[in-house]
Amino acid sequence: MITEDVVIRESKGGIIICLDSQGSFLSLKEQILDKLDSLDELIGVQAFLDVGQRKLSRKESNEINNLLMERGLHLKKLVSRGKLVDFKKEAAAEKSKEPTSPSVSETNDSVAEDTILIKRTLRSGQKVFHPGNIVVLGDVNPGAEVVAGGNVLVMGTVRGLAHAGALGSEKAIVAAFRLNPTQLRIGKHITRPPEGEGKEGKEPEMASIKSGKVVIENFKV
């Protein structure tokens, strides 16, 4: 009888990923990927990771967290050796111990340097939040939400809600092939499109803050 090293089951609050304590970490990552790729409608879902008796290093925890974020999942809690760990609080505490780099803070006002890539269109009801930058290879449909502490880049059309600089940055931008959102936010600033459908743009568009207002203009590199 073959024993699975990774078991994923649904719960009321999201999905629970259970890892066997014996398998190699590389094998576990590959199995997690295979199982997640076989599931649908995961974007915005909270994930709970139960590693059993396995002791994960900080590097391994981050690798799994990044793997989940790339598929639009949020790692909410981690259970290790029967103890519940708040992954977000632990990661934030670890981050606060690291020395800050002046060169990074001077050139990038977003809260985190990391970027996640969502390789699909976001449909109504799907929500993605990330403290860094978010890149979407697809559209953001009405009823979908993309919220980033940094920048939002959509390789398609934004028809839902897009919020860049969600943690306070007014230097963040929202860029897309076409911007026709139900609501667009940068930092604390909010704007909505005028009544009626906008014209089909021929060039990519970018929203940014200028003179205290959200301004949408053609995006040229």
C-alpha positions as YAML, in Angstrom:
chain: A
units: angstrom
residues:
- id: 1
  name: MET
  ca: [0.00, 0.00, 0.00]
- id: 2
  name: ILE
  ca: [1.41, 3.37, -1.07]
- id: 3
  name: THR
  ca: [1.37, 6.08, 1.60]
- id: 4
  name: GLU
  ca: [0.95, 9.65, 0.43]
- id: 5
  name: ASP
  ca: [3.47, 12.13, 1.80]
- id: 6
  name: VAL
  ca: [1.11, 15.05, 1.15]
- id: 7
  name: VAL
  ca: [-2.62, 15.08, 1.89]
- id: 8
  name: ILE
  ca: [-4.81, 18.09, 1.09]
- id: 9
  name: ARG
  ca: [-8.34, 18.30, 2.42]
- id: 10
  name: GLU
  ca: [-10.94, 21.04, 2.49]
- id: 11
  name: SER
  ca: [-12.12, 22.66, 5.70]
- id: 12
  name: LYS
  ca: [-14.64, 25.35, 6.57]
- id: 13
  name: GLY
  ca: [-11.94, 28.02, 6.70]
- id: 14
  name: GLY
  ca: [-9.95, 26.96, 3.63]
- id: 15
  name: ILE
  ca: [-7.71, 23.97, 2.93]
- id: 16
  name: ILE
  ca: [-5.48, 21.92, 5.22]
- id: 17
  name: ILE
  ca: [-2.17, 20.62, 3.86]
- id: 18
  name: CYS
  ca: [-0.75, 17.73, 5.88]
- id: 19
  name: LEU
  ca: [2.88, 16.67, 5.38]
- id: 20
  name: ASP
  ca: [4.43, 13.33, 6.25]
- id: 21
  name: SER
  ca: [7.34, 13.63, 8.65]
- id: 22
  name: GLN
  ca: [9.59, 11.20, 6.74]
- id: 23
  name: GLY
  ca: [9.70, 12.31, 3.08]
- id: 24
  name: SER
  ca: [12.42, 14.57, 1.70]
- id: 25
  name: PHE
  ca: [11.60, 18.27, 1.56]
- id: 26
  name: LEU
  ca: [12.16, 18.41, -2.23]
- id: 27
  name: SER
  ca: [9.76, 15.51, -2.75]
- id: 28
  name: LEU
  ca: [7.17, 17.16, -0.50]
- id: 29
  name: LYS
  ca: [7.34, 20.41, -2.49]
- id: 30
  name: GLU
  ca: [6.86, 18.55, -5.77]
- id: 31
  name: GLN
  ca: [3.86, 16.67, -4.38]
- id: 32
  name: ILE
  ca: [2.31, 19.88, -3.02]
- id: 33
  name: LEU
  ca: [2.64, 21.45, -6.48]
- id: 34
  name: ASP
  ca: [1.09, 18.43, -8.22]
- id: 35
  name: LYS
  ca: [-1.87, 18.34, -5.85]
- id: 36
  name: LEU
  ca: [-2.50, 22.11, -5.97]
- id: 37
  name: ASP
  ca: [-2.36, 22.10, -9.77]
- id: 38
  name: SER
  ca: [-5.10, 19.45, -9.82]
- id: 39
  name: LEU
  ca: [-7.44, 21.68, -7.78]
- id: 40
  name: ASP
  ca: [-9.51, 24.63, -9.01]
- id: 41
  name: GLU
  ca: [-10.72, 27.88, -7.45]
- id: 42
  name: LEU
  ca: [-7.88, 28.24, -4.97]
- id: 43
  name: ILE
  ca: [-7.16, 31.95, -5.41]
- id: 44
  name: GLY
  ca: [-7.83, 33.84, -2.19]
- id: 45
  name: VAL
  ca: [-8.26, 30.64, -0.15]
- id: 46
  name: GLN
  ca: [-6.59, 30.40, 3.26]
- id: 47
  name: ALA
  ca: [-4.21, 27.50, 3.78]
- id: 48
  name: PHE
  ca: [-3.37, 25.74, 7.04]
- id: 49
  name: LEU
  ca: [-0.15, 23.73, 7.01]
- id: 50
  name: ASP
  ca: [0.25, 20.75, 9.36]
- id: 51
  name: VAL
  ca: [3.84, 19.49, 9.26]
- id: 52
  name: GLY
  ca: [3.29, 16.85, 11.95]
- id: 53
  name: GLN
  ca: [6.52, 15.93, 13.75]
- id: 54
  name: ARG
  ca: [8.69, 17.46, 11.03]
- id: 55
  name: LYS
  ca: [10.76, 20.48, 12.03]
- id: 56
  name: LEU
  ca: [10.83, 23.01, 9.19]
- id: 57
  name: SER
  ca: [13.62, 25.55, 8.96]
- id: 58
  name: ARG
  ca: [12.76, 29.21, 8.35]
- id: 59
  name: LYS
  ca: [14.02, 28.79, 4.76]
- id: 60
  name: GLU
  ca: [11.78, 25.77, 4.16]
- id: 61
  name: SER
  ca: [8.75, 27.55, 5.66]
- id: 62
  name: ASN
  ca: [9.37, 30.53, 3.37]
- id: 63
  name: GLU
  ca: [9.72, 28.26, 0.32]
- id: 64
  name: ILE
  ca: [6.34, 26.66, 1.00]
- id: 65
  name: ASN
  ca: [4.76, 30.04, 1.71]
- id: 66
  name: ASN
  ca: [6.09, 31.45, -1.59]
- id: 67
  name: LEU
  ca: [4.88, 28.36, -3.43]
- id: 68
  name: LEU
  ca: [1.37, 28.87, -2.04]
- id: 69
  name: MET
  ca: [1.35, 32.63, -2.73]
- id: 70
  name: GLU
  ca: [2.24, 32.02, -6.38]
- id: 71
  name: ARG
  ca: [-1.06, 30.17, -6.64]
- id: 72
  name: GLY
  ca: [-3.01, 32.87, -4.83]
- id: 73
  name: LEU
  ca: [-3.19, 31.06, -1.49]
- id: 74
  name: HIS
  ca: [-2.59, 32.64, 1.91]
- id: 75
  name: LEU
  ca: [-0.70, 30.60, 4.52]
- id: 76
  name: LYS
  ca: [-2.69, 31.46, 7.64]
- id: 77
  name: LYS
  ca: [-1.47, 29.01, 10.27]
- id: 78
  name: LEU
  ca: [1.27, 26.42, 10.61]
- id: 79
  name: VAL
  ca: [0.97, 23.46, 12.98]
- id: 80
  name: SER
  ca: [4.26, 21.92, 14.05]
- id: 81
  name: ARG
  ca: [4.50, 19.09, 16.59]
- id: 82
  name: GLY
  ca: [0.95, 19.77, 17.73]
- id: 83
  name: LYS
  ca: [1.57, 23.47, 18.37]
- id: 84
  name: LEU
  ca: [-0.17, 26.23, 16.42]
- id: 85
  name: VAL
  ca: [2.13, 28.85, 14.91]
- id: 86
  name: ASP
  ca: [0.93, 32.17, 13.48]
- id: 87
  name: PHE
  ca: [3.10, 32.23, 10.36]
- id: 88
  name: LYS
  ca: [2.46, 35.89, 9.55]
- id: 89
  name: LYS
  ca: [3.42, 37.11, 13.03]
- id: 90
  name: GLU
  ca: [6.49, 34.90, 13.11]
- id: 91
  name: ALA
  ca: [7.62, 36.06, 9.67]
- id: 92
  name: ALA
  ca: [7.06, 39.71, 10.62]
- id: 93
  name: ALA
  ca: [9.08, 39.27, 13.81]
- id: 94
  name: GLU
  ca: [11.89, 37.64, 11.85]
- id: 95
  name: LYS
  ca: [11.79, 40.44, 9.28]
- id: 96
  name: SER
  ca: [12.04, 43.12, 11.98]
- id: 97
  name: LYS
  ca: [15.36, 41.66, 13.12]
- id: 98
  name: GLU
  ca: [16.94, 42.13, 9.69]
- id: 99
  name: PRO
  ca: [18.98, 45.31, 9.05]
- id: 100
  name: THR
  ca: [17.35, 47.69, 6.59]
- id: 101
  name: SER
  ca: [19.15, 48.71, 3.42]
- id: 102
  name: PRO
  ca: [19.14, 52.47, 2.74]
- id: 103
  name: SER
  ca: [19.54, 51.89, -0.99]
- id: 104
  name: VAL
  ca: [16.36, 49.82, -1.10]
- id: 105
  name: SER
  ca: [14.29, 52.21, 1.03]
- id: 106
  name: GLU
  ca: [15.40, 55.17, -1.06]
- id: 107
  name: THR
  ca: [14.48, 53.63, -4.40]
- id: 108
  name: ASN
  ca: [11.37, 51.65, -3.49]
- id: 109
  name: ASP
  ca: [8.72, 52.81, -1.04]
- id: 110
  name: SER
  ca: [6.74, 49.58, -1.12]
- id: 111
  name: VAL
  ca: [6.66, 47.58, 2.08]
- id: 112
  name: ALA
  ca: [8.20, 44.38, 0.72]
- id: 113
  name: GLU
  ca: [10.64, 43.63, -2.06]
- id: 114
  name: ASP
  ca: [9.08, 40.33, -3.09]
- id: 115
  name: THR
  ca: [6.66, 39.90, -5.98]
- id: 116
  name: ILE
  ca: [4.11, 37.16, -6.59]
- id: 117
  name: LEU
  ca: [2.95, 36.03, -10.02]
- id: 118
  name: ILE
  ca: [-0.68, 34.96, -10.59]
- id: 119
  name: LYS
  ca: [-0.84, 32.98, -13.84]
- id: 120
  name: ARG
  ca: [-4.57, 33.19, -14.51]
- id: 121
  name: THR
  ca: [-7.58, 35.49, -14.80]
- id: 122
  name: LEU
  ca: [-9.22, 36.43, -11.51]
- id: 123
  name: ARG
  ca: [-12.96, 35.87, -11.50]
- id: 124
  name: SER
  ca: [-15.75, 37.34, -9.38]
- id: 125
  name: GLY
  ca: [-15.32, 36.55, -5.69]
- id: 126
  name: GLN
  ca: [-11.60, 35.85, -5.93]
- id: 127
  name: LYS
  ca: [-9.32, 38.05, -3.80]
- id: 128
  name: VAL
  ca: [-5.55, 38.26, -3.69]
- id: 129
  name: PHE
  ca: [-3.56, 40.14, -1.04]
- id: 130
  name: HIS
  ca: [0.23, 40.38, -0.84]
- id: 131
  name: PRO
  ca: [2.40, 42.84, 1.12]
- id: 132
  name: GLY
  ca: [4.77, 43.16, -1.84]
- id: 133
  name: ASN
  ca: [4.04, 43.53, -5.57]
- id: 134
  name: ILE
  ca: [1.45, 41.53, -7.53]
- id: 135
  name: VAL
  ca: [1.68, 40.60, -11.22]
- id: 136
  name: VAL
  ca: [-1.40, 39.04, -12.86]
- id: 137
  name: LEU
  ca: [-1.06, 37.25, -16.21]
- id: 138
  name: GLY
  ca: [-4.70, 37.65, -17.18]
- id: 139
  name: ASP
  ca: [-7.67, 39.90, -16.42]
- id: 140
  name: VAL
  ca: [-9.16, 41.08, -13.14]
- id: 141
  name: ASN
  ca: [-12.89, 40.60, -13.72]
- id: 142
  name: PRO
  ca: [-15.74, 42.48, -11.99]
- id: 143
  name: GLY
  ca: [-16.11, 41.25, -8.41]
- id: 144
  name: ALA
  ca: [-12.44, 40.23, -8.16]
- id: 145
  name: GLU
  ca: [-9.97, 42.13, -5.98]
- id: 146
  name: VAL
  ca: [-6.20, 42.59, -6.14]
- id: 147
  name: VAL
  ca: [-4.67, 44.28, -3.09]
- id: 148
  name: ALA
  ca: [-0.91, 44.87, -2.85]
- id: 149
  name: GLY
  ca: [1.34, 46.65, -0.39]
- id: 150
  name: GLY
  ca: [3.49, 47.51, -3.41]
- id: 151
  name: ASN
  ca: [2.63, 47.81, -7.10]
- id: 152
  name: VAL
  ca: [-0.07, 46.03, -9.14]
- id: 153
  name: LEU
  ca: [0.73, 45.00, -12.72]
- id: 154
  name: VAL
  ca: [-1.98, 43.30, -14.79]
- id: 155
  name: MET
  ca: [-1.14, 41.82, -18.18]
- id: 156
  name: GLY
  ca: [-4.75, 42.18, -19.22]
- id: 157
  name: THR
  ca: [-7.79, 44.32, -18.34]
- id: 158
  name: VAL
  ca: [-8.75, 45.48, -14.85]
- id: 159
  name: ARG
  ca: [-12.54, 45.46, -14.45]
- id: 160
  name: GLY
  ca: [-12.63, 44.68, -10.73]
- id: 161
  name: LEU
  ca: [-10.96, 46.35, -7.75]
- id: 162
  name: ALA
  ca: [-7.24, 47.12, -7.79]
- id: 163
  name: HIS
  ca: [-5.49, 48.57, -4.74]
- id: 164
  name: ALA
  ca: [-1.77, 49.39, -4.78]
- id: 165
  name: GLY
  ca: [0.11, 50.80, -1.80]
- id: 166
  name: ALA
  ca: [-2.45, 49.21, 0.51]
- id: 167
  name: LEU
  ca: [-0.12, 49.58, 3.49]
- id: 168
  name: GLY
  ca: [0.24, 53.32, 3.02]
- id: 169
  name: SER
  ca: [2.62, 53.91, 0.09]
- id: 170
  name: GLU
  ca: [1.61, 56.72, -2.28]
- id: 171
  name: LYS
  ca: [4.49, 55.94, -4.64]
- id: 172
  name: ALA
  ca: [2.90, 52.66, -5.73]
- id: 173
  name: ILE
  ca: [1.28, 52.29, -9.16]
- id: 174
  name: VAL
  ca: [-1.39, 50.23, -10.89]
- id: 175
  name: ALA
  ca: [-0.55, 49.36, -14.50]
- id: 176
  name: ALA
  ca: [-2.51, 47.26, -17.00]
- id: 177
  name: PHE
  ca: [-3.16, 46.80, -20.70]
- id: 178
  name: ARG
  ca: [-6.49, 48.48, -19.97]
- id: 179
  name: LEU
  ca: [-7.82, 50.12, -16.80]
- id: 180
  name: ASN
  ca: [-11.60, 50.02, -16.46]
- id: 181
  name: PRO
  ca: [-11.95, 49.15, -12.75]
- id: 182
  name: THR
  ca: [-15.05, 49.22, -10.58]
- id: 183
  name: GLN
  ca: [-12.74, 50.89, -8.08]
- id: 184
  name: LEU
  ca: [-9.07, 51.83, -8.09]
- id: 185
  name: ARG
  ca: [-7.07, 52.73, -4.99]
- id: 186
  name: ILE
  ca: [-3.53, 53.88, -4.35]
- id: 187
  name: GLY
  ca: [-2.66, 54.31, -0.69]
- id: 188
  name: LYS
  ca: [-5.65, 56.07, 0.88]
- id: 189
  name: HIS
  ca: [-6.79, 57.60, -2.43]
- id: 190
  name: ILE
  ca: [-9.83, 56.14, -4.19]
- id: 191
  name: THR
  ca: [-11.17, 56.73, -7.68]
- id: 192
  name: ARG
  ca: [-13.86, 55.23, -9.88]
- id: 193
  name: PRO
  ca: [-14.32, 55.32, -13.66]
- id: 194
  name: PRO
  ca: [-16.82, 57.77, -15.15]
- id: 195
  name: GLU
  ca: [-20.29, 56.55, -16.04]
- id: 196
  name: GLY
  ca: [-20.41, 54.43, -19.20]
- id: 197
  name: GLU
  ca: [-17.81, 52.20, -20.83]
- id: 198
  name: GLY
  ca: [-14.45, 53.71, -21.51]
- id: 199
  name: LYS
  ca: [-12.96, 53.60, -24.98]
- id: 200
  name: GLU
  ca: [-10.71, 50.72, -25.92]
- id: 201
  name: GLY
  ca: [-7.18, 51.92, -25.30]
- id: 202
  name: LYS
  ca: [-4.38, 51.29, -27.77]
- id: 203
  name: GLU
  ca: [-1.61, 51.59, -25.21]
- id: 204
  name: PRO
  ca: [-1.10, 50.19, -21.70]
- id: 205
  name: GLU
  ca: [-2.31, 52.46, -18.90]
- id: 206
  name: MET
  ca: [-0.86, 53.40, -15.54]
- id: 207
  name: ALA
  ca: [-2.46, 54.96, -12.47]
- id: 208
  name: SER
  ca: [-0.34, 56.90, -10.00]
- id: 209
  name: ILE
  ca: [-0.63, 59.72, -7.48]
- id: 210
  name: LYS
  ca: [0.07, 63.22, -8.75]
- id: 211
  name: SER
  ca: [-0.65, 66.35, -6.72]
- id: 212
  name: GLY
  ca: [-2.64, 64.29, -4.24]
- id: 213
  name: LYS
  ca: [-4.95, 62.72, -6.86]
- id: 214
  name: VAL
  ca: [-5.11, 59.43, -8.75]
- id: 215
  name: VAL
  ca: [-4.15, 60.11, -12.37]
- id: 216
  name: ILE
  ca: [-4.52, 57.56, -15.19]
- id: 217
  name: GLU
  ca: [-2.33, 58.02, -18.27]
- id: 218
  name: ASN
  ca: [-0.77, 56.02, -21.07]
- id: 219
  name: PHE
  ca: [2.11, 53.90, -19.86]
- id: 220
  name: LYS
  ca: [5.27, 54.31, -21.89]
- id: 221
  name: VAL
  ca: [8.57, 52.65, -21.06]
...
